[in-house]
Amino acid sequence: MTTSTGRDKIEQLTNQWYAFTAVSAVASVLASGIGFFSILFAACSTAFTFALTWFLGRRLLARSSLTRAVLVLVSLIGGVLGALATARSGWVFLGAWSFAGLLNVGLSGGSVVMNLRSFRTLTDASVKAYVAG
């Protein structure tokens, strides 16, 4: 059994956000249709999200307690709002029964999972100790 350090947990969380961003980009293109503008929008939003994830991950690895505190709050709010969005998307899907609706439910649910995973990781004792020390 191996024990993960706070630094390892931050790196794992950052990599999980990269993977979620890539999956979201593909799902976004599939939900909105494969066209020039949908692919362009997905590419631009993916590039922005990758850059933001990289920046925030580097700030956490540099032991920024302010970044950690802000991300704890953002992940908590994102989890609550994401759960509401998932419920709404699910309700819309039940009325329309469309593939795009199903993808929206999946993306909203994935967002909730990622935000709660972020909250759990950022409030972990080893991550707190790493950032504090």
N, C-alpha and C positions, 0 to 999 in steps of 0.2 A: 504494500500500500504506500503510495507516494503522497506527500503533503504538498499542496500548492501554496506558494507564497502569495502575498498581496500583489506583487508585481506580475506573477504568472496569471493571476485571476484577472487583472486589468488587461493584459495582453489577450487572454482568451475572450474576454468580453468584446474587445475591439475587433477581433477577428470574426466573432459571431455577428457583429453589426455589419461588417463588410459583406458577409454571406447573405444576410437578410436584405441588404440593399440590392445585391445582384439578383436575388430571387424576385424581389419587388419590382425591379425594372422589367424583367421578363414578363411577370404577371400583368404589369401595367400595359405593356404593348399588346399582350393577348386580349386584355379586357377592352381596350379602346380600338382595337383593330390594327393590323399591320399596315402602316402607311408611313409616308415620309415624315409628317409632323409628329405622329405618335412616337416614332423611333427617335426623332430629333429631341423631343421633349424628354423621353426616357433617358437618353444619353446625357443630356444637360443636367437633369435632376440627379442622375446617378453620379456624375462627376462631382457635382456640388456636395452630395451626401458623403461620398468617399473622402473628399477634402475635409469636410467638417468632422467626420469620424477620425480621420488621421490627426487633425489638430487637437481634438478633445482627448484622444488617446495619448498623445504626446504630453499634453498638459497634466494628465493624471500620472503618467510615468515620471514626470518632473516633480511630482509630489505637491501639486497645487491643491491645497485644501479648499480654496474658494471654488475651483472647478468641480471638485467632488461634491461640495455642498449644493451648488447650483444644479448639478446633474441628479442628485438624490431627489431634489424637489421636482425637477422637470420629469424624471422617470415616474414619480408618484402621480403627478397630474396627468401625464401621458397614459399611464395605466388605467386611471379612472375614466378619462375621456375616451380612450380606446375601447374600453368595455362598453361604454354607451354607444359608440360608433358601430361596434360589432353587433350589438343587439338591434340597432336600427337597420344595419345592412342585412342582417338575418331576416328581419321582418319584411324588408323590401324584396329580398330574394324569394320568400315564401309567396309573395303576391305575383311576381313576374316569372319565376323559374327560368332565369337566363344564366348562361355561362359567365357572362361579365359580372352578374350579381353574386354568383358563387365565388368568383375570384375576389370580389370586394370583401366578402365575409372572411375569406382566408387571409387576405392582407390585413384586415382590421384585427383579426384574432392573432395573427403573427406579431403585429405591433404591440398588442397587449402582453404577449409572452415576452417579447424583447424588453419592454419597459419594466416589467416585473423582475425579469432576470437581472436587468441593470440595477434596479433598486436593491435586490438581494445581494448582488456582488458589491455594490458601493457601500452598503451598510455592514458588510462582513468585517469581523474583528481584524483579520489579517490585512485587509485593504485599508482600514482605518489606521492601523499601526504603521503600514508602509507610508501612507501619505503624511502622517504626523511625524514620522521620524527619520 
